[in-house]
């Protein structure tokens, strides 16, 4: 009887782990492909956040330039606003970039470098007018891109949603600035 009991206990001990393994393998597990997808950030979001950082870098540089070369106080004040707001936005954008496994760019795009170079050679009223016009078109373009990205429910989309009100304020102020600069020139 002891041998039979021992055989039953051994059989149960061997069968229990096998059934536990079988039961565990029947439990739905996320596939490796799903796990990889969840860890891989959206390529468009990565591209957006890189462009956002480059854009912030460009606005900071142009803001400094406006403070140095601006003929009117309004242009200088707008430049200071750009430096502060885009500096703050860049801090957030760099955090988002790290979340999306993106190395934050340190500089600006080629197009932004060209805009800076164009503005740098100007002075006086021609600087103010060109600067204001550039800020209107830059912010109109940025707002479109940010509105599109804001539709996404990821860190880049959240950043876009949070930043849109500031960009819209910058556009409104740039439009006022452009009008002021144009009126000043036409009154001469």
C-alpha positions in Angstrom: 0.0 0.0 0.0 2.9 2.3 0.7 4.3 1.8 -2.7 0.9 2.6 -4.3 0.5 5.7 -2.2 4.0 6.9 -3.1 3.4 6.3 -6.8 0.1 8.3 -6.7 1.8 11.2 -4.8 4.7 11.1 -7.3 2.4 11.0 -10.3 0.4 14.0 -8.8 3.6 15.9 -8.1 4.7 15.4 -11.7 1.3 16.2 -13.2 0.7 19.4 -11.2 3.6 21.4 -12.6 2.8 20.1 -16.1 -0.8 21.3 -15.7 0.3 24.6 -14.3 2.6 25.1 -17.2 -0.2 24.2 -19.6 -2.5 26.6 -17.9 0.0 29.4 -18.0 0.7 28.9 -21.7 -3.1 29.2 -22.3 -3.2 32.6 -20.5 -3.1 35.2 -23.2 0.3 36.9 -23.2 1.1 40.0 -25.3 3.0 38.9 -28.4 6.6 40.1 -28.8 5.4 42.1 -31.7 2.9 43.9 -29.6 5.5 44.5 -26.9 7.9 45.9 -29.4 5.2 48.2 -30.9 4.3 49.6 -27.5 7.9 50.4 -26.9 8.6 51.9 -30.3 7.5 55.6 -30.5 5.7 56.8 -33.5 8.1 57.9 -36.2 6.0 61.0 -37.0 6.0 62.0 -33.4 9.8 61.6 -33.3 10.1 63.7 -36.4 7.8 66.4 -35.0 9.6 66.7 -31.6 13.0 67.1 -33.4 11.5 69.8 -35.6 9.9 71.5 -32.6 13.2 71.6 -30.8 14.9 73.0 -33.9 12.1 75.6 -34.2 12.5 76.6 -30.5 16.3 77.0 -31.0 15.6 79.1 -34.1 13.1 81.3 -32.3 15.5 81.8 -29.4 18.3 82.9 -31.7 16.1 85.2 -33.7 14.7 86.6 -30.5 18.2 87.5 -29.4 18.9 89.1 -32.8 15.7 91.2 -32.5 16.8 92.5 -29.1 20.2 93.5 -30.6 19.1 94.8 -34.0 15.5 95.9 -33.5 14.9 99.6 -34.1 11.6 99.8 -32.1 10.9 98.8 -28.6 8.0 96.6 -29.8 10.5 94.5 -31.9 12.8 94.2 -28.9 10.0 93.2 -26.6 8.8 90.6 -29.0 12.3 89.2 -29.2 12.4 88.9 -25.4 9.1 87.2 -25.4 10.4 84.7 -28.0 13.4 83.9 -25.9 11.5 83.3 -22.7 8.6 81.4 -24.2 10.5 79.2 -26.6 13.2 78.6 -24.0 10.5 77.3 -21.6 8.9 75.2 -24.4 12.3 73.8 -25.4 12.9 72.5 -21.8 9.6 70.6 -22.1 10.3 69.4 -25.7 13.7 68.0 -24.7 12.0 65.9 -22.0 9.5 64.6 -24.5 12.3 63.8 -26.9 13.9 61.6 -24.3 10.6 59.9 -23.7 10.4 59.2 -27.5 14.0 57.9 -27.6 15.1 61.0 -29.7 18.4 62.7 -29.2 17.4 66.4 -28.9 19.1 68.4 -31.7 21.4 71.2 -30.5 20.9 73.5 -33.5 18.4 74.6 -36.1 17.4 73.4 -39.6 19.0 74.7 -42.8 15.9 76.7 -43.6 16.0 78.3 -40.2 19.7 79.1 -40.5 19.0 80.8 -43.8 16.2 82.9 -42.2 18.6 83.9 -39.5 21.4 84.8 -41.9 19.0 86.9 -44.0 17.8 88.8 -40.9 21.3 89.3 -39.5 22.5 91.4 -42.5 19.5 93.7 -42.2 19.3 96.7 -39.9 16.9 99.5 -39.0 13.4 99.6 -40.4 14.2 96.9 -43.0 15.2 94.5 -40.1 12.0 95.3 -38.2 9.7 94.8 -41.2 11.4 91.6 -42.3 11.5 90.2 -38.8 7.8 90.9 -38.2 6.8 89.3 -41.5 9.0 86.3 -40.8 7.4 85.8 -37.4 3.9 85.9 -38.8 4.7 83.2 -41.5 6.7 81.1 -39.0 4.0 81.0 -36.4 1.2 80.3 -39.0 3.2 77.3 -40.2 4.0 76.1 -36.7 0.4 76.3 -35.6 -0.7 74.1 -38.5 1.9 71.5 -37.6 1.2 71.6 -33.9 -2.6 71.3 -34.5 -2.0 68.2 -36.5 0.3 66.7 -33.8 -2.1 67.6 -31.0 -4.5 65.0 -32.4 -2.2 62.2 -31.2 -2.5 60.8 -27.7 1.2 60.5 -27.0 3.9 62.7 -25.3 4.5 64.7 -28.5 0.8 65.2 -29.0 0.4 66.4 -25.4 3.3 68.8 -25.8 1.7 70.2 -29.0 -1.6 70.7 -27.2 0.1 72.5 -24.3 2.2 74.7 -26.6 -0.5 75.8 -29.1 -1.9 78.6 -26.9 1.6 80.2 -26.7 2.1 79.9 -30.5 -1.3 81.5 -31.1 -0.4 84.3 -28.8 2.9 84.8 -30.7 1.0 84.9 -34.0 -1.4 87.5 -32.8 1.4 89.6 -31.4 3.5 89.2 -34.6 0.5 90.3 -36.7 0.2 93.4 -34.5 3.9 94.0 -34.8 3.8 93.7 -38.6 1.0 96.2 -38.7 2.8 98.6 -36.4 6.0 98.4 -38.5 4.2 98.9 -41.7 2.3 101.9 -40.4 5.5 103.5 -39.1 7.1 103.1 -42.5 4.1 104.4 -44.5 3.7 107.4 -42.2 7.2 108.7 -43.4 
